[in-house]
């Protein structure tokens, strides 16, 4: 099993260790082929790594002009009159990537891709779902649900979303030869991107997700959106099944809020209740899985080191 856990001192150390591994891997791949395909996440976890990555690119350590990227997810229903305004909304993940990585690069990436959620008009989506209830179903055991649109939907709009937004993003990744390295974070309940707890692994490679009300309310309380009417109700996301098709996956986790899902994903059998637990399935099928976590996120893991090692998972403590 190609599964390794690296324990670091804190967020800054985690970011440095993760960046060094990413940079080394990029150099190795670009020595053999002309383009490196990088999967990217939003959220706080990868921001330090991104700064190191940009610095390495600007100093000529890696060639950013030979890197193309695919992001994990994007909101549907951001405020704005059109797709361009929604993509440049300060809470869009497109805008996040510009702030945290793309704008830091002197030589830009060869190409960047963020799931095309801003092309969807949320009011039209809601209207079409209501008008065609037999053409879709919800999947998931918790509050966040995958909206699965049937292949033979009668709605042209829902068909367009399925074929041109969801399927087309996955097909583009495959057309580009797949992702070499995917950098991901983890949510407090073990979710990756908007593959929420309880959404099945199988058949959900690209997701249209209906956000749970707690997620929406928290976004308002935290000041990301001014009101319920401005807060997105849906998102587009890679599902675990697609995320873990990358040749290498680096998962970053920092802070005590990540302690439980990290430990549960390592100690227990894979389950959609902890989406990052798919990493075990991935590692057993010859994927290269690397957790880089700080001491705080590793607190519970460190109580069960022997049980984790017995599964063939390597643990390296740099803290």
N, C-alpha and C positions, 0 to 999 in steps of 0.2 A: 504493500500500500504506500503510495507516494503522498504521505500526509505529514506535515511538519508544523509544530507550534513553536513560535519564537516569542519569548516573554521579554519585554523591554521595561525600562524604568518608568517612563511617562510618555505623554503625547509627543513631545519633541523627539525623544529617542525612537519611539515607534515610527515616526515619520521619516527619520533619517535612515533607519534600518530598511524600511519598506522601499524608500527611494533608491537606495544602493542596490537592492536586489532587482528592482525594475530596470534601472540603468544598465546593470550587467547583462540582464536578459535581452534588452533592446540591442545592445552592442553585439551580442552573440548572433541574434537572428539577422541583423542587418549585415553581418559579415557573410551570410549565406544567401540572402535574397534582398531585393531592392526596396521592399516596403514592409513596415511593421504595423500590425493592426492592434490598437489599444482600446480596451473597454474601460469606460469611466463612470464613476459614481458621483453623486452630489452629496450634500451633508457636510458636517464638520470633519468627519474622520479622515478624508483624503486631502484636506486643504494643505497641511504641512508637507505631505509628500509631493503635491503639485508644485509647491514653491521650489523644492529641491530639484524636481524634474525640469522646471523652467530654467533654473540656474545652470543645470548641466547642459541643456540645449544651447543656452546663450553663450556658454563658455566653449562650445564645440565638442563637448564630451559625447553627445549623441546628436544625430542629424534629425532635427524636428521636421525638416522638409520631406523626410521619408516616412513619416508617421501619419497614419489615418486613424480616426477614432470613432467609436460608437458609444453613445451614452445609454444608460440603463432605462431612463424614464423621463416623462414630462407630464405636466398637468393638462387636463381638458377643462375649459371653462374659466380661464384667466380673464380678467377685465380687458376690454379692448374692442375696437370697432371692426378689426380685421386680424388676419393671422400674423401680419407683421407687428402690429401693436402688441398682440398677445405674446409673441416670441421675445419682445424686448421689455416686457413687464418686469419690474425688479424682482418679482418672486418666481419668474420662470426659471427653469433649469438651464435653458439656453443662456440667459443673462448671468446666472451663477457661474457657468463655465467660462464665460467671457471674463468675469471679474477674477476668478480664482486660478485660471490657467491660461486661456487662449491669449488674453491681452498682455500677459507677462512675457510672451515669446517674441524675440526679435525676428526670427524666421518662423512663419506660421506653419502649422501642420499641413500636410498635403491635402487633407480633407477632414472635415468634422461632420458628425451626424448626431442629432438628438431626435428621439422618437417624435413623430409628427403630430403630436396632440394639439398643438395650437392651430392646426388646419381645421379641426372639428369645431363646429358651432354647438355649444352645449344645449341651447334651447331647442335646436333642431333635433339633436340626439335624443333628448328627453321626449320630445313629441313623437318621434319615430318609434321609440321603444314602447310608448303607451299605445300607439296605433297598431303595433304588430307584436302582441304578446306571445304568440305561438312561434315566433321566429328567433327567439333567444331564450336563454336560461341563465340563472345565477348559480355559480358554483362556489362553495366554501362553507365552512362550519362556524365561522365567527362573523364579526360585523362587516369587515371588508370583504366584498364579493367580486369574483370574476364574472363579467358579463360575456357569455359565450354566444356569439351570433351564428346561426345555422348556415350551412353552405348554400341552402336553397331559399334564403330569405326573400320575401316579396318586396321588401323595401330597398329601393335603389340606394338610399343614403346609408343604410346599415350594410349593404353589400359593398359599397365604396369603402366604408371604414374597415371592414374585414379584409378586403382584397388589397386596397391601396395604402392603408395606414398600418395595419397589423402584419398581414402576410408579407407585404412588400419590404418591410424593414428586416424581417428575418431573412428573406430571400436575398436582399442586398448583402447582408453579412456573409451568407453562404457563397454568394457570387464573388466576394472579395477573398474567399479562402478561409473564412472563419477568423476568430479573434485569437491572437497570440497570447496576450496577457489581459486578464480582466481584474481591475482593482475595484473591490466592493467594500461596503460597510455593513453594519448590522443594526437593525432596530431593536428597541427594548424588549420586543416579544419574539425576537429571532427572525424577523422578516428581512428580505433582501429586496431593495427598491420597493415597488408597490405589490410585490408578491406577498400578500398579507398572510398572517397565520390562518391556517385552515383551508387555503386554496389548494386544490390537488396539484401534485407534481405533473402528472401525465396529461399531455394534450394542451398544456397552457404555456406554450413557448413565448408567444406575445400576447399580452393581456390588455383588455379594456377593463378597468377596475372601478367599481362603485365604491367611493370612500365612505367609511363609517362616520357617523355623526360626531363621535368624539374627536376624530382627526380634524374634521372641519371646525368644530368649536374651539379646539386647541389652537388652530391656525389663526383664528380671530383673536383669542385671548392673548396670544403671543405677539400680536401686532402685525402679523404678516398681511392680513386683509382687514379692511375697515368694517365689513359687515357680512352677514350670511349671503346676501345677494352677490357679493363680489368674490366670495370664496369658491374655488372649484369643487365640484361634486364628483368628478371622475378624473382618471389618469390613464395614460398609456405606459406600459412597463414591460420589460423583458421578464419572463417567468424563470424560475429556477432551472427548468429544463434547458433553456437557451443560455442562460448565464454560464452554466457549468459545461458548456460545450467548448469553452476556451481551452487552449492548450495548457495554460497555467492560470490559476486564480489566487490572488492575494486578498485575504480578508483582513481589514484593519478594525480594531476595537479598542476604545479607550474609555475608562471611567467605570464606576461601580454599577451603573445602569445596565451595562452589558455583561455583568458577571454571570447571571443566571442563564441567558440564552447560549453563551459561549460554553459553559460547562455542560448544559443539557445536550447541546449538539454533539459533544464529544463522548459523553458517558452513555447515552441512550441510542436506541435504534433510530434510523432516519424516519421522520414523520412530518407531514405537511403542517403540523401545529408549530414546528420550529423549522421554517423554510431553509435556513442555512445548514440544517442537518443533511441536506442533499449533498453536501460536500463529501460525506462518507461514500455515497453511491458513486460519486464522481471519481474519488481517489481509487476506489476498488476497480473502476473501469479504465484505469491507467491515466487518469488526469493528475496533474501536479497541484496539490492543494496546500497552501501556506497560510496559517493564521499568524499575524503579527499583532500582538496585544500588549497593553501595558500592565503593570503589576496589579493595578486596581481591577481591571477587567479579568485578570487571571486568578483572583482571590479564591473562588470556589474550585476552580480547576486544580490549584495547587494542593488542595486537600485530597485529591484523588489521582495523583500522578501515576501510581503503579497500575491502577485500573485502566487508565488511558494508554499507557505504554504497552500493556498486554494486548491491546488491539492492533499493535503495529504502528501506532502513531508516535513519531519522534518529538521529543520536547527539548528545546534548547533555551536555557535560562540565561539571559544576558543582563538581568536586572541586578 
